[in-house]
Amino acid sequence: MASTTAMVLGVVAALVLLSSAAASAGLDMEFYSGTCPRVEEMVKEEMAEILKAAPTLAGPLLRLHFHDCFVRGCDGSVLLDSTPTNTAEKDATPNLTLRGFGSVQRVKARLEAACPGTVSCADILALMARDAVVLANGPSWPVALGRRDGRVSIANETSQLPPPTANFTRLVQMFGAKGLGVKDLVVLSGGHTLGTAHCNLFSDRLYNFTGGNSLADVDPALDGAYLARLRSRCRSLADNATLNEMDPGSFLSFDASYYRLVAKRRGLFHSDAALLDHPATRAYVQRQATGLFAAEFFRDFADSMVKMSTIDVLTGAQGEIRKKCYLVN
């Protein structure tokens, strides 16, 4: 009963936050009510089929939305293909491991057939990210709509994405630049409960932490037993093919177990370990690590996703509604 009550309160809190964030961003829960009234239902139907066939896509689809919003705002720019004269975001180093582009285009095609030229790719990403979390047994949140698609995508601008190697100070600065606070940082990091990561994103912690490139050059912040387990999978510093679960044993389910790993010094990335470097984020990690406050994390995650999904959105006559998510019209 307590968990259900907390979830209800979380939805109410998200609605309050959404009404404020959406109003300031120019978004509206009823944006497509007259032009494509079944948009959310159609996205959810497609997502159910996508994740039924490929359940490992839940994490990547959440990550796509995050990577979109941190560069030029939530404008679908991460979806654009490179051209002969421009290298787009998706082909920049931080985005080379992104997946799910075909799924986004699948949903776009369904919506184009039902409501031609109406629903933006940016809105589709926001809805797919929410549904990915819900279908992985995580929280839901209201998604205000009306984002327009950007026409520009520049690889070099992905320097705005918080890298997995970032320390706490840099993470706070990068989140702050997007209007997100320290609590958003620790809460959104909980999204690492879903998905996998390639060895090369953290292998310096195993073999080359200070540049010594030796078996002794390891990150002291990493639990020794976990270090040995990771080395058994990531056999070299250059391994960019092997995938590791970010939340071992639970990477297909959205839950609070990520925090238990971080508290045990078993977070995969520098950025995960960095959450223990500040009193506020360390306290949040330790509270969630008890396993007693998952409903609180769900509510907090919903609130932070609402905030993130309104970063620098294009509305009104700005941008365009792309017919295909990978091409400007």
Number of C-alpha atoms within 10 A of each C-alpha: 6 8 13 10 11 17 20 14 15 24 20 15 16 25 20 13 18 26 17 12 19 22 14 10 19 16 22 17 15 13 15 17 11 8 13 17 13 15 21 15 10 16 21 20 13 19 24 16 11 20 17 12 10 10 17 20 22 29 26 21 26 24 21 24 27 23 25 25 26 25 25 23 21 29 34 32 28 32 27 23 17 18 9 5 6 12 16 22 27 26 19 17 12 18 18 10 13 15 18 19 17 12 17 24 18 18 22 25 16 15 22 17 9 14 17 15 14 19 25 26 29 31 23 24 27 29 24 25 23 25 27 27 24 17 20 19 13 18 23 22 25 19 22 25 24 24 32 25 26 25 17 16 23 19 19 14 14 24 15 15 18 19 17 15 18 17 17 21 11 14 21 19 15 21 19 14 12 19 14 18 16 18 16 22 19 25 23 20 16 23 21 26 24 27 26 21 19 17 24 17 19 21 25 24 23 25 23 18 18 12 10 12 14 14 11 11 16 21 18 12 15 20 15 14 10 16 20 12 10 18 17 10 13 23 14 15 19 12 15 15 11 13 15 17 17 24 28 16 10 16 22 23 22 26 25 27 22 27 30 19 22 25 22 15 19 23 24 28 22 21 21 26 23 21 26 21 13 12 10 13 20 19 14 18 23 16 17 21 20 14 14 11 14 19 24 17 21 24 23 21 26 28 25 22 24 24 20 24 31 28 21 18 23 23 17 11 7 13 18 21 21 23 20 19 27 19 14 17 10
